[in-house]
Amino acid sequence: MGIRRRLSKWRNHTRIRTQLSLIGGTVLVLACGLLILYSYLSQKQANEQHETAAMERVIALEGQNLQEYIDDLSSFSLHLRSDFAFLSSLSRDITSDYSSQQYIENMLRQDFYSRQDLIWMELYLVQSHLLLRIDNAGKRVLSQPYQDPETLDDADRFLSAPTYLSVSPDKNGFLRVTRTIINAPQKTPLAVVRFLVGLQVPVSLSESHAKQGEILCLFSTDGTAITDTGKESALFGIVRPESAVLSLQGEQYLAVSQELKELRMIVLKPLALINGAANRTLGMNVLIGLTGLLLMTVILLFSIRHLTRPLSDLSLRIQDIGHGDFRSDAHLQGSQEVTGLSEEVNRMTANLSDLIRQNYLSSLNERTAQLSALEAQINPHFLFNTLQAIGSEALSAGNQDVYRMITALAALLRYTIRGGNLIALSTELEYVRKYLSLQKARFGDRLTFDIRVDEVLLSMEVPKLGLLALAENAITHGMADRTEPLSILIVCRAMPDWADLRVINNGNCIPPEKLKELRDSIREESVDLKKNIGLGNLATRLRLIYGDKACLEITSGSESGQETMVKLIIPREVRRHVQNIDR
């Protein structure tokens, strides 16, 4: 509230030209800032998307080539098996057969030197319990006693169907390939071929990516790192096969991954390198934005000054009117609103001048109005006193019936002029009985009435003259042009939260057109002062006193068994919606 109050005070003491300038300047600054930010972020996003697509294409191609390389190694592990003499030698013990052993060693040496990427190659002869090994260091085949292949790494893979193959990374090279040569009919192992591939392929791939500022990380399917870039320990398990932006060791990278059968490739590229061009153009965009902001601010200030000048002139004219100068008119231009406001000020000035001229006449008529109001208050009391005098004369003359009628009439008159909006139901029913007794004296046996009320309602407050008005309407309209007897029944029933007040008569039914007119008058929310206490004004009083908590309904003719019934539903607990000004 304190900030809002200070802001309101500042606005009330600051010219509209200044306020518009501040608002316009703030909007321009925000617009330029958002435009520059949007341009930078859009370019940054476009760069990242373009780089991601390029990296995905490259890594997909490299993954395909690497998978073909691994498949070629798998095929190479079966090369010795294609020689029939070699295969037949494996089925027997060759330790005492020098020529067969030499043949196998030559085949092993020939296969080893057929590739440039092998570090060493081993052959385990199961039947001969002999291990043959050749590597780049010795340049010759070494033999040694047999080592059980089941004790080797990945034995559960290369000794198991259906592939009898194991391809896994090795810390001393790139990949270690192990293949079991089996006797197909018996599916028993004859020999195990095992060789280690050097790092030529991953080194070549890493160098190719390094030229682009990228980092290549290779993993086995079980999470073992093949490359050593310093990122592997924090990277594996984070990136899925799609691309992502990662924060590693305080720097953000765009990461793209590719899944192979035995390997997983992840390529990292620093976002700083990708967005370098966007960062370099950001300063230029800021400079261009500030220049445009300055130009637009000058245009905005000039426009605001031009548009608010007529308002300043109009403010001066209104100040003159406040000092009593009604002689000149304001003729302002600039926009439709300003022109219309100028015309309204001129019209207001003319009206004020007329009101000032009429004020003197109004003051002269004030006393006359006060005297008329006093006379209107005196006349009912004069009539009441006159009735009291006539009643005394009737009582002195011994005419009891005339005395009772005049006394009842005087009481009714006094009740009607007494102030108040609400009255106890017992009091209202007392005067209803007085009124019906007067009408009974008038119509004799042609009028009968009965009042039934739950005693719990007698102390409840109801609208003054409400039931009395309904009883008067029942006699006025029910007895019109009628010679048959009229019976009036007033029922007041108590419900848990409501009171059901009904006035029923068997007199003339209301025609449908008149019934519709009465119901429409009940629904109208305006007060018609030209009507006395009809149903429409009673409905209006109910809305003023109870709001939407009260209901007034009327039925007649076939709707209510050839009777006319007016039902009034009001709450037993009154919460006044208007102030009772008469008390």
KEKOLMI-614528 format. One record per residue (C-alpha): residue in three letters; residue number from 1; x, y, z. Coordinates in Angstrom, 1 decimal, always signed. Layout:
# residues N
> type	seq	xx	yy	zz
> ala	NUM	X	Y	Z
...
# end
This chain:
# residues 583
> type	seq	xx	yy	zz
> met	1	+0.0	+0.0	+0.0
> gly	2	+2.9	+2.4	+0.7
> ile	3	+4.4	+2.0	-2.7
> arg	4	+0.9	+2.3	-4.4
> arg	5	+0.2	+5.5	-2.4
> arg	6	+3.6	+7.0	-3.3
> leu	7	+3.1	+6.1	-7.0
> ser	8	-0.4	+7.7	-7.0
> lys	9	+1.0	+10.8	-5.3
> trp	10	+3.8	+11.1	-7.9
> arg	11	+1.3	+10.6	-10.8
> asn	12	-1.0	+13.3	-9.4
> his	13	+1.9	+15.8	-9.2
> thr	14	+3.6	+14.9	-12.5
> arg	15	+2.6	+16.3	-15.9
> ile	16	+1.2	+13.7	-18.3
> arg	17	+3.9	+14.6	-20.9
> thr	18	+6.5	+13.5	-18.4
> gln	19	+4.6	+10.3	-17.6
> leu	20	+4.1	+9.4	-21.2
> ser	21	+7.8	+10.1	-21.9
> leu	22	+8.9	+7.8	-19.1
> ile	23	+6.5	+5.0	-20.1
> gly	24	+7.4	+5.3	-23.8
> gly	25	+11.1	+5.4	-23.0
> thr	26	+10.8	+2.3	-20.8
> val	27	+8.9	+0.5	-23.5
> leu	28	+11.5	+1.3	-26.1
> val	29	+14.4	+0.2	-23.9
> leu	30	+12.6	-3.1	-23.1
> ala	31	+11.7	-3.6	-26.8
> cys	32	+15.2	-3.0	-28.0
> gly	33	+16.7	-5.1	-25.2
> leu	34	+14.3	-8.0	-26.0
> leu	35	+14.9	-7.6	-29.7
> ile	36	+18.7	-7.8	-29.2
> leu	37	+18.3	-10.7	-26.8
> tyr	38	+16.0	-12.5	-29.2
> ser	39	+18.3	-12.0	-32.1
> tyr	40	+21.3	-13.3	-30.1
> leu	41	+19.4	-16.3	-28.8
> ser	42	+17.9	-17.1	-32.2
> gln	43	+21.4	-17.0	-33.8
> lys	44	+22.8	-19.1	-30.9
> gln	45	+20.0	-21.7	-31.3
> ala	46	+20.4	-21.8	-35.1
> asn	47	+24.2	-22.3	-34.7
> glu	48	+23.6	-25.1	-32.2
> gln	49	+21.0	-26.8	-34.3
> his	50	+23.2	-26.6	-37.5
> glu	51	+26.2	-27.9	-35.6
> thr	52	+24.2	-30.7	-34.0
> ala	53	+23.0	-31.8	-37.4
> ala	54	+26.5	-31.7	-38.9
> met	55	+28.0	-33.6	-36.0
> glu	56	+25.2	-36.2	-36.1
> arg	57	+25.9	-36.8	-39.8
> val	58	+29.6	-37.1	-39.2
> ile	59	+29.4	-39.4	-36.2
> ala	60	+26.8	-41.6	-38.0
> leu	61	+29.2	-42.1	-40.9
> glu	62	+32.2	-42.7	-38.6
> gly	63	+30.1	-45.1	-36.6
> gln	64	+29.2	-47.0	-39.7
> asn	65	+32.9	-47.1	-40.8
> leu	66	+34.0	-48.2	-37.3
> gln	67	+31.4	-50.9	-37.2
> glu	68	+32.6	-52.2	-40.6
> tyr	69	+36.1	-52.2	-39.2
> ile	70	+35.0	-54.3	-36.2
> asp	71	+33.1	-56.7	-38.5
> asp	72	+36.2	-57.0	-40.7
> leu	73	+38.2	-58.0	-37.5
> ser	74	+35.6	-60.6	-36.8
> ser	75	+35.9	-62.0	-40.3
> phe	76	+39.7	-61.9	-40.0
> ser	77	+39.6	-64.1	-36.9
> leu	78	+38.1	-66.9	-39.1
> his	79	+40.8	-66.6	-41.8
> leu	80	+42.9	-69.5	-40.5
> arg	81	+39.8	-71.8	-40.4
> ser	82	+39.5	-71.5	-44.2
> asp	83	+42.7	-73.6	-44.7
> phe	84	+41.9	-77.3	-44.8
> ala	85	+45.4	-78.5	-44.0
> phe	86	+45.5	-76.1	-41.0
> leu	87	+42.1	-77.3	-39.8
> ser	88	+43.1	-81.0	-40.1
> ser	89	+46.3	-80.3	-38.1
> leu	90	+44.3	-78.9	-35.2
> ser	91	+42.5	-82.2	-34.7
> arg	92	+45.6	-84.1	-33.6
> asp	93	+48.7	-83.5	-31.4
> ile	94	+51.4	-81.9	-33.4
> thr	95	+54.1	-81.6	-30.7
> ser	96	+55.9	-84.6	-32.2
> asp	97	+55.1	-83.6	-35.8
> tyr	98	+57.7	-80.9	-36.7
> ser	99	+56.3	-80.3	-40.2
> ser	100	+52.7	-79.7	-39.1
> gln	101	+53.9	-77.4	-36.3
> gln	102	+56.0	-75.4	-38.8
> tyr	103	+53.0	-75.2	-41.1
> ile	104	+50.8	-73.8	-38.4
> glu	105	+53.4	-71.3	-37.3
> asn	106	+53.8	-70.1	-40.9
> met	107	+50.1	-69.7	-41.3
> leu	108	+50.0	-67.7	-38.0
> arg	109	+53.0	-65.6	-39.1
> gln	110	+51.4	-65.0	-42.5
> asp	111	+48.1	-63.9	-41.0
> phe	112	+49.8	-61.6	-38.5
> tyr	113	+51.8	-59.7	-41.1
> ser	114	+48.8	-59.4	-43.5
> arg	115	+47.6	-56.5	-41.3
> gln	116	+49.3	-53.3	-40.2
> asp	117	+47.2	-52.7	-37.1
> leu	118	+48.0	-55.9	-35.0
> ile	119	+50.1	-55.7	-31.9
> trp	120	+50.2	-59.4	-31.1
> met	121	+48.5	-62.6	-32.2
> glu	122	+48.1	-65.8	-30.2
> leu	123	+46.9	-69.3	-31.1
> tyr	124	+45.9	-71.9	-28.5
> leu	125	+46.0	-75.5	-29.7
> val	126	+43.6	-77.5	-27.6
> gln	127	+44.7	-81.0	-28.8
> ser	128	+48.4	-80.3	-28.6
> his	129	+48.2	-78.3	-25.3
> leu	130	+50.4	-75.7	-27.0
> leu	131	+50.3	-71.8	-27.2
> leu	132	+51.8	-70.0	-30.2
> arg	133	+52.4	-66.2	-30.0
> ile	134	+53.8	-63.6	-32.4
> asp	135	+54.1	-59.8	-31.8
> asn	136	+55.8	-56.8	-33.3
> ala	137	+58.6	-56.9	-30.8
> gly	138	+60.0	-60.4	-31.4
> lys	139	+59.1	-60.8	-35.1
> arg	140	+58.9	-64.5	-34.6
> val	141	+56.5	-67.2	-33.4
> leu	142	+57.1	-68.3	-29.8
> ser	143	+55.7	-71.5	-28.4
> gln	144	+55.1	-72.4	-24.8
> pro	145	+53.1	-74.8	-22.7
> tyr	146	+49.3	-74.8	-23.0
> gln	147	+47.3	-72.3	-21.0
> asp	148	+43.7	-73.3	-20.5
> pro	149	+41.5	-70.9	-22.6
> glu	150	+38.8	-71.0	-20.0
> thr	151	+41.0	-68.9	-17.7
> leu	152	+41.2	-66.1	-20.2
> asp	153	+39.1	-62.9	-20.1
> asp	154	+35.7	-63.1	-21.8
> ala	155	+35.9	-66.9	-21.9
> asp	156	+32.1	-67.1	-21.3
> arg	157	+31.7	-65.3	-24.6
> phe	158	+34.2	-66.8	-27.1
> leu	159	+33.6	-70.4	-25.8
> ser	160	+29.8	-70.1	-26.1
> ala	161	+27.5	-70.5	-29.0
> pro	162	+26.4	-69.1	-31.4
> thr	163	+29.2	-66.8	-32.3
> tyr	164	+32.2	-68.2	-30.3
> leu	165	+33.5	-64.6	-30.5
> ser	166	+34.6	-61.9	-28.1
> val	167	+35.4	-58.3	-29.0
> ser	168	+36.4	-56.1	-26.0
> pro	169	+38.6	-53.1	-25.3
> asp	170	+42.1	-53.6	-24.0
> lys	171	+44.2	-51.1	-22.0
> asn	172	+47.3	-52.0	-24.0
> gly	173	+45.7	-51.3	-27.4
> phe	174	+42.3	-50.7	-29.0
> leu	175	+40.4	-54.0	-29.3
> arg	176	+41.1	-57.5	-28.2
> val	177	+39.4	-60.1	-30.5
> thr	178	+39.1	-63.7	-29.4
> arg	179	+37.6	-66.5	-31.7
> thr	180	+37.2	-70.2	-30.9
> ile	181	+37.7	-72.6	-33.8
> ile	182	+35.4	-75.6	-33.2
> asn	183	+34.8	-79.0	-34.7
> ala	184	+31.4	-78.3	-36.3
> pro	185	+29.9	-81.8	-35.9
> gln	186	+30.8	-82.3	-32.2
> lys	187	+30.9	-78.5	-31.4
> thr	188	+34.1	-79.1	-29.5
> pro	189	+36.9	-76.5	-29.4
> leu	190	+40.0	-77.2	-31.6
> ala	191	+41.8	-73.9	-31.1
> val	192	+41.4	-70.3	-29.9
> val	193	+42.7	-67.4	-32.1
> arg	194	+43.3	-64.2	-30.1
> phe	195	+44.8	-60.9	-31.3
> leu	196	+45.1	-57.3	-30.1
> val	197	+44.5	-54.3	-32.5
> gly	198	+46.4	-51.1	-32.1
> leu	199	+45.1	-47.5	-31.6
> gln	200	+45.6	-46.4	-35.2
> val	201	+41.8	-46.1	-35.9
> pro	202	+40.7	-44.2	-32.7
> val	203	+43.8	-42.0	-32.9
> ser	204	+43.0	-41.1	-36.5
> leu	205	+39.3	-40.4	-35.6
> ser	206	+40.4	-38.3	-32.6
> glu	207	+42.9	-36.2	-34.7
> ser	208	+40.1	-35.6	-37.3
> his	209	+37.8	-34.3	-34.6
> ala	210	+40.5	-32.3	-32.9
> lys	211	+41.0	-30.3	-36.1
> gln	212	+37.4	-29.2	-35.7
> gly	213	+37.9	-28.3	-32.0
> glu	214	+36.0	-31.5	-30.9
> ile	215	+36.7	-34.2	-28.4
> leu	216	+36.1	-37.9	-29.2
> cys	217	+35.4	-40.3	-26.4
> leu	218	+35.0	-44.1	-26.9
> phe	219	+33.5	-46.5	-24.5
> ser	220	+32.7	-50.2	-24.4
> thr	221	+29.1	-51.3	-23.8
> asp	222	+29.9	-52.0	-20.2
> gly	223	+31.2	-48.5	-19.6
> thr	224	+34.9	-49.1	-19.9
> ala	225	+36.7	-46.0	-21.3
> ile	226	+38.8	-46.7	-24.4
> thr	227	+40.1	-43.2	-25.0
> asp	228	+41.7	-41.0	-22.4
> thr	229	+40.6	-37.3	-22.8
> gly	230	+39.9	-36.5	-19.2
> lys	231	+36.1	-36.3	-19.8
> glu	232	+35.2	-40.0	-19.8
> ser	233	+34.8	-40.4	-16.0
> ala	234	+32.2	-37.7	-15.8
> leu	235	+30.6	-38.4	-19.1
> phe	236	+29.5	-42.0	-19.4
> gly	237	+25.9	-42.7	-18.5
> ile	238	+24.9	-39.0	-19.0
> val	239	+24.3	-38.7	-22.7
> arg	240	+21.8	-40.8	-24.4
> pro	241	+21.9	-41.6	-28.1
> glu	242	+20.4	-38.2	-28.9
> ser	243	+22.2	-34.9	-28.7
> ala	244	+22.4	-32.8	-25.5
> val	245	+24.1	-29.8	-23.9
> leu	246	+26.3	-30.8	-20.9
> ser	247	+28.4	-28.9	-18.3
> leu	248	+31.7	-30.7	-17.7
> gln	249	+34.4	-29.3	-15.5
> gly	250	+33.0	-25.8	-15.6
> glu	251	+32.5	-25.6	-19.4
> gln	252	+29.5	-26.3	-21.5
> tyr	253	+29.7	-28.8	-24.4
> leu	254	+27.3	-29.9	-27.2
> ala	255	+27.4	-33.7	-27.0
> val	256	+26.4	-36.1	-29.8
> ser	257	+26.5	-39.9	-29.2
> gln	258	+26.3	-43.0	-31.5
> glu	259	+25.7	-46.5	-30.3
> leu	260	+27.5	-49.5	-32.0
> lys	261	+27.3	-53.2	-31.2
> glu	262	+30.5	-53.3	-29.1
> leu	263	+31.2	-49.6	-28.7
> arg	264	+29.7	-46.2	-27.9
> met	265	+31.0	-43.0	-29.5
> ile	266	+30.5	-39.5	-27.9
> val	267	+31.7	-36.3	-29.6
> leu	268	+32.0	-33.1	-27.5
> lys	269	+32.2	-29.6	-28.9
> pro	270	+32.5	-26.5	-26.7
> leu	271	+29.5	-24.2	-26.9
> ala	272	+31.9	-21.2	-26.7
> leu	273	+33.4	-22.4	-30.1
> ile	274	+30.0	-22.9	-31.7
> asn	275	+28.6	-19.6	-30.5
> gly	276	+31.8	-17.6	-31.1
> ala	277	+30.3	-15.8	-34.2
> ala	278	+27.1	-15.0	-32.2
> asn	279	+29.2	-13.5	-29.3
> arg	280	+31.2	-11.4	-31.7
> thr	281	+28.1	-10.0	-33.4
> leu	282	+26.4	-9.3	-30.0
> gly	283	+28.4	-6.1	-29.5
> met	284	+27.5	-4.8	-32.9
> asn	285	+23.9	-5.6	-32.3
> val	286	+24.0	-3.6	-29.0
> leu	287	+25.5	-0.6	-30.7
> ile	288	+22.9	-0.7	-33.5
> gly	289	+20.2	-1.1	-30.9
> leu	290	+21.4	+1.9	-28.9
> thr	291	+21.5	+4.1	-32.0
> gly	292	+18.0	+3.1	-32.9
> leu	293	+16.8	+3.6	-29.4
> leu	294	+18.2	+7.2	-29.3
> leu	295	+16.5	+8.0	-32.6
> met	296	+13.2	+6.5	-31.6
> thr	297	+13.4	+8.4	-28.2
> val	298	+13.8	+11.7	-30.0
> ile	299	+10.8	+11.0	-32.2
> leu	300	+8.8	+9.8	-29.2
> leu	301	+9.4	+13.0	-27.2
> phe	302	+8.5	+15.2	-30.1
> ser	303	+5.3	+13.3	-30.8
> ile	304	+4.3	+13.4	-27.1
> arg	305	+4.9	+17.1	-26.9
> his	306	+2.8	+17.7	-30.1
> leu	307	+0.0	+15.4	-28.9
> thr	308	-0.3	+16.8	-25.3
> arg	309	-0.1	+20.5	-26.2
> pro	310	-4.0	+20.7	-26.7
> leu	311	-4.5	+19.0	-23.3
> ser	312	-2.2	+21.6	-21.7
> asp	313	-4.3	+24.4	-23.3
> leu	314	-7.5	+22.8	-22.2
> ser	315	-6.2	+22.5	-18.6
> leu	316	-5.5	+26.3	-18.6
> arg	317	-9.0	+26.9	-19.9
> ile	318	-10.6	+24.8	-17.1
> gln	319	-8.5	+26.8	-14.6
> asp	320	-10.1	+30.0	-16.0
> ile	321	-13.5	+28.5	-15.6
> gly	322	-12.7	+27.6	-12.0
> his	323	-11.9	+31.3	-11.4
> gly	324	-15.3	+32.3	-12.8
> asp	325	-14.4	+33.2	-16.4
> phe	326	-17.3	+31.8	-18.5
> arg	327	-17.0	+34.3	-21.4
> ser	328	-14.7	+32.6	-23.9
> asp	329	-15.0	+29.1	-25.4
> ala	330	-12.2	+26.5	-26.0
> his	331	-11.5	+25.7	-29.6
> leu	332	-8.9	+23.0	-29.6
> gln	333	-7.8	+20.6	-32.4
> gly	334	-5.4	+17.7	-32.7
> ser	335	-7.5	+14.6	-32.5
> gln	336	-11.1	+13.4	-32.4
> glu	337	-10.9	+12.9	-28.6
> val	338	-9.4	+16.4	-28.0
> thr	339	-12.0	+18.1	-30.2
> gly	340	-14.8	+16.2	-28.5
> leu	341	-13.4	+17.0	-25.0
> ser	342	-13.2	+20.7	-26.0
> glu	343	-16.9	+20.7	-27.1
> glu	344	-17.9	+19.0	-23.8
> val	345	-16.0	+21.6	-21.8
> asn	346	-17.8	+24.4	-23.8
> arg	347	-21.1	+22.7	-23.1
> met	348	-20.3	+22.3	-19.4
> thr	349	-19.4	+26.0	-19.2
> ala	350	-22.8	+26.9	-20.7
> asn	351	-24.6	+24.6	-18.3
> leu	352	-22.7	+26.1	-15.3
> ser	353	-23.7	+29.6	-16.4
> asp	354	-27.4	+28.5	-16.7
> leu	355	-27.2	+26.8	-13.3
> ile	356	-25.8	+29.9	-11.6
> arg	357	-28.7	+32.0	-13.1
> gln	358	-31.2	+29.4	-11.9
> asn	359	-29.7	+29.2	-8.4
> tyr	360	-31.2	+32.5	-7.3
> leu	361	-34.7	+31.4	-8.4
> ser	362	-34.3	+28.0	-6.7
> ser	363	-33.4	+29.8	-3.4
> leu	364	-36.6	+31.8	-3.6
> asn	365	-38.7	+28.7	-4.2
> glu	366	-37.2	+26.9	-1.2
> arg	367	-39.3	+28.5	+1.5
> thr	368	-42.5	+27.9	-0.5
> ala	369	-41.6	+24.2	-0.8
> gln	370	-41.0	+24.0	+3.0
> leu	371	-44.3	+25.5	+3.7
> ser	372	-46.0	+23.0	+1.4
> ala	373	-44.3	+20.1	+3.1
> leu	374	-45.6	+21.3	+6.5
> glu	375	-49.1	+21.7	+5.1
> ala	376	-48.9	+18.1	+3.8
> gln	377	-48.0	+16.8	+7.3
> ile	378	-50.8	+18.8	+9.0
> asn	379	-53.7	+17.7	+6.7
> pro	380	-53.7	+13.9	+7.8
> his	381	-53.6	+14.9	+11.5
> phe	382	-56.4	+17.4	+10.9
> leu	383	-58.5	+14.6	+9.3
> phe	384	-57.8	+12.2	+12.1
> asn	385	-58.8	+14.8	+14.8
> thr	386	-62.0	+15.5	+12.9
> leu	387	-62.9	+11.8	+12.8
> gln	388	-62.3	+11.6	+16.5
> ala	389	-64.7	+14.5	+17.1
> ile	390	-67.4	+12.8	+14.9
> gly	391	-67.0	+9.6	+16.8
> ser	392	-67.4	+11.3	+20.2
> glu	393	-70.7	+12.9	+18.9
> ala	394	-71.9	+9.5	+17.7
> leu	395	-71.1	+7.9	+21.1
> ser	396	-73.0	+10.8	+22.9
> ala	397	-76.0	+10.2	+20.6
> gly	398	-75.9	+6.5	+21.6
> asn	399	-75.1	+5.2	+18.1
> gln	400	-72.5	+2.5	+19.0
> asp	401	-72.2	+1.0	+15.4
> val	402	-71.3	+4.4	+13.9
> tyr	403	-68.9	+5.0	+16.8
> arg	404	-67.1	+1.7	+16.2
> met	405	-66.8	+2.3	+12.4
> ile	406	-65.5	+5.8	+12.9
> thr	407	-63.0	+4.6	+15.5
> ala	408	-61.8	+1.8	+13.3
> leu	409	-61.4	+4.2	+10.4
> ala	410	-59.5	+6.7	+12.5
> ala	411	-57.2	+3.9	+13.7
> leu	412	-56.6	+2.8	+10.1
> leu	413	-55.8	+6.3	+9.1
> arg	414	-53.4	+6.7	+12.0
> tyr	415	-51.8	+3.4	+11.1
> thr	416	-51.2	+4.4	+7.5
> ile	417	-49.6	+7.7	+8.3
> arg	418	-47.4	+6.2	+11.0
> gly	419	-43.7	+5.9	+9.9
> gly	420	-41.8	+2.6	+9.5
> asn	421	-41.1	+0.0	+6.8
> leu	422	-41.6	-3.1	+9.0
> ile	423	-44.2	-4.0	+11.6
> ala	424	-45.0	-7.0	+13.8
> leu	425	-47.3	-9.5	+12.0
> ser	426	-49.7	-9.4	+15.0
> thr	427	-50.1	-5.6	+14.5
> glu	428	-50.5	-5.9	+10.8
> leu	429	-53.3	-8.5	+11.2
> glu	430	-55.0	-6.3	+13.9
> tyr	431	-55.5	-3.5	+11.3
> val	432	-56.4	-6.0	+8.6
> arg	433	-59.2	-7.2	+10.9
> lys	434	-60.3	-3.5	+11.4
> tyr	435	-60.3	-2.9	+7.7
> leu	436	-62.2	-6.1	+6.9
> ser	437	-64.7	-5.3	+9.7
> leu	438	-65.4	-1.9	+8.1
> gln	439	-65.9	-3.6	+4.7
> lys	440	-68.2	-6.2	+6.5
> ala	441	-70.3	-3.3	+7.9
> arg	442	-70.6	-2.0	+4.3
> phe	443	-71.3	-5.3	+2.4
> gly	444	-73.0	-7.2	+5.2
> asp	445	-73.6	-10.9	+4.5
> arg	446	-72.0	-10.5	+1.0
> leu	447	-68.5	-10.5	+2.7
> thr	448	-67.0	-13.1	+5.0
> phe	449	-63.4	-13.5	+6.1
> asp	450	-61.2	-15.8	+8.1
> ile	451	-57.7	-15.3	+9.4
> arg	452	-55.5	-18.3	+10.3
> val	453	-52.0	-17.8	+11.6
> asp	454	-49.4	-19.9	+13.3
> glu	455	-48.7	-18.3	+16.7
> val	456	-44.9	-18.6	+16.3
> leu	457	-45.2	-15.9	+13.5
> leu	458	-47.1	-13.2	+15.5
> ser	459	-43.9	-11.5	+16.6
> met	460	-42.2	-11.7	+13.2
> glu	461	-41.7	-8.4	+11.3
> val	462	-43.4	-8.1	+8.0
> pro	463	-43.6	-5.2	+5.5
> lys	464	-46.1	-2.6	+6.8
> leu	465	-49.4	-2.4	+4.8
> gly	466	-48.4	-5.5	+2.8
> leu	467	-51.2	-7.8	+3.9
> leu	468	-53.6	-4.8	+4.2
> ala	469	-52.9	-3.9	+0.6
> leu	470	-53.6	-7.5	-0.5
> ala	471	-56.8	-7.6	+1.5
> glu	472	-57.9	-4.3	-0.1
> asn	473	-57.1	-5.6	-3.6
> ala	474	-59.1	-8.8	-2.9
> ile	475	-62.2	-6.7	-2.0
> thr	476	-61.8	-4.1	-4.7
> his	477	-61.3	-6.6	-7.6
> gly	478	-63.2	-9.5	-6.2
> met	479	-66.5	-7.6	-5.5
> ala	480	-66.4	-5.5	-8.7
> asp	481	-69.7	-5.9	-10.6
> arg	482	-70.6	-9.0	-8.4
> thr	483	-73.7	-9.8	-6.4
> glu	484	-72.6	-13.2	-5.1
> pro	485	-71.0	-13.4	-1.6
> leu	486	-67.2	-13.0	-1.4
> ser	487	-65.1	-15.1	+1.0
> ile	488	-61.6	-14.0	+1.9
> leu	489	-59.1	-16.4	+3.6
> ile	490	-55.8	-15.1	+5.1
> val	491	-53.4	-17.9	+5.9
> cys	492	-50.0	-17.4	+7.6
> arg	493	-48.0	-20.6	+7.9
> ala	494	-44.5	-21.0	+9.5
> met	495	-41.7	-23.0	+7.7
> pro	496	-38.2	-23.6	+9.1
> asp	497	-36.6	-20.5	+7.6
> trp	498	-39.5	-18.8	+5.8
> ala	499	-43.0	-17.5	+6.4
> asp	500	-45.8	-18.3	+3.8
> leu	501	-48.4	-15.5	+3.8
> arg	502	-51.5	-16.0	+1.5
> val	503	-54.6	-14.0	+0.7
> ile	504	-57.2	-16.1	-1.1
> asn	505	-60.7	-15.0	-2.4
> asn	506	-63.4	-16.7	-4.4
> gly	507	-64.4	-13.5	-6.2
> asn	508	-63.9	-12.5	-9.8
> cys	509	-61.1	-14.2	-11.6
> ile	510	-58.4	-12.0	-13.2
> pro	511	-58.5	-12.1	-17.1
> pro	512	-55.3	-13.6	-18.6
> glu	513	-54.2	-10.3	-20.2
> lys	514	-54.6	-8.5	-16.9
> leu	515	-52.8	-11.4	-15.0
> lys	516	-49.9	-11.1	-17.4
> glu	517	-49.7	-7.4	-16.8
> leu	518	-49.7	-7.8	-13.0
> arg	519	-47.0	-10.4	-13.2
> asp	520	-44.9	-8.2	-15.4
> ser	521	-45.3	-5.3	-12.9
> ile	522	-44.1	-7.6	-10.1
> arg	523	-40.9	-8.5	-12.0
> glu	524	-40.1	-4.8	-12.8
> glu	525	-37.3	-3.5	-10.6
> ser	526	-38.2	+0.2	-10.9
> val	527	-40.4	+2.1	-8.4
> asp	528	-43.4	+3.8	-10.0
> leu	529	-44.4	+6.6	-7.6
> lys	530	-47.6	+7.2	-9.5
> lys	531	-49.0	+3.9	-8.2
> asn	532	-50.2	+3.8	-4.6
> ile	533	-49.7	+0.5	-2.9
> gly	534	-50.3	-2.0	-5.8
> leu	535	-48.7	-5.3	-6.4
> gly	536	-45.8	-3.8	-8.4
> asn	537	-44.9	-1.4	-5.6
> leu	538	-45.2	-4.1	-3.0
> ala	539	-42.8	-6.3	-5.0
> thr	540	-40.4	-3.4	-5.2
> arg	541	-40.6	-2.9	-1.4
> leu	542	-39.8	-6.5	-0.9
> arg	543	-36.7	-6.3	-3.1
> leu	544	-35.6	-3.2	-1.2
> ile	545	-36.1	-4.9	+2.2
> tyr	546	-35.1	-8.5	+1.5
> gly	547	-33.1	-8.4	-1.7
> asp	548	-33.7	-11.6	-3.6
> lys	549	-34.7	-13.5	-0.5
> ala	550	-38.5	-12.7	-0.9
> cys	551	-41.0	-13.9	-3.5
> leu	552	-44.5	-12.5	-4.6
> glu	553	-46.7	-14.8	-6.7
> ile	554	-50.2	-14.4	-8.0
> thr	555	-52.5	-17.1	-9.5
> ser	556	-56.2	-16.8	-10.7
> gly	557	-58.8	-18.8	-12.6
> ser	558	-58.0	-22.3	-13.7
> glu	559	-54.5	-22.0	-12.2
> ser	560	-55.9	-22.1	-8.7
> gly	561	-59.3	-23.8	-8.8
> gln	562	-61.3	-20.7	-9.9
> glu	563	-59.9	-18.7	-7.0
> thr	564	-57.5	-15.8	-6.9
> met	565	-54.5	-16.2	-4.6
> val	566	-51.6	-13.9	-3.8
> lys	567	-48.7	-15.7	-2.0
> leu	568	-46.0	-13.8	-0.2
> ile	569	-42.8	-15.8	+0.8
> ile	570	-40.4	-13.9	+3.1
> pro	571	-37.6	-14.9	+5.4
> arg	572	-38.3	-15.1	+9.1
> glu	573	-35.0	-13.5	+9.9
> val	574	-34.9	-10.0	+8.4
> arg	575	-31.7	-8.5	+7.1
> arg	576	-32.7	-5.1	+5.9
> his	577	-31.3	-3.9	+2.5
> val	578	-32.6	-0.3	+3.0
> gln	579	-32.5	+2.0	+5.9
> asn	580	-35.8	+2.6	+7.7
> ile	581	-35.9	+6.4	+7.5
> asp	582	-39.4	+6.8	+8.9
> arg	583	-38.5	+5.8	+12.4
# end
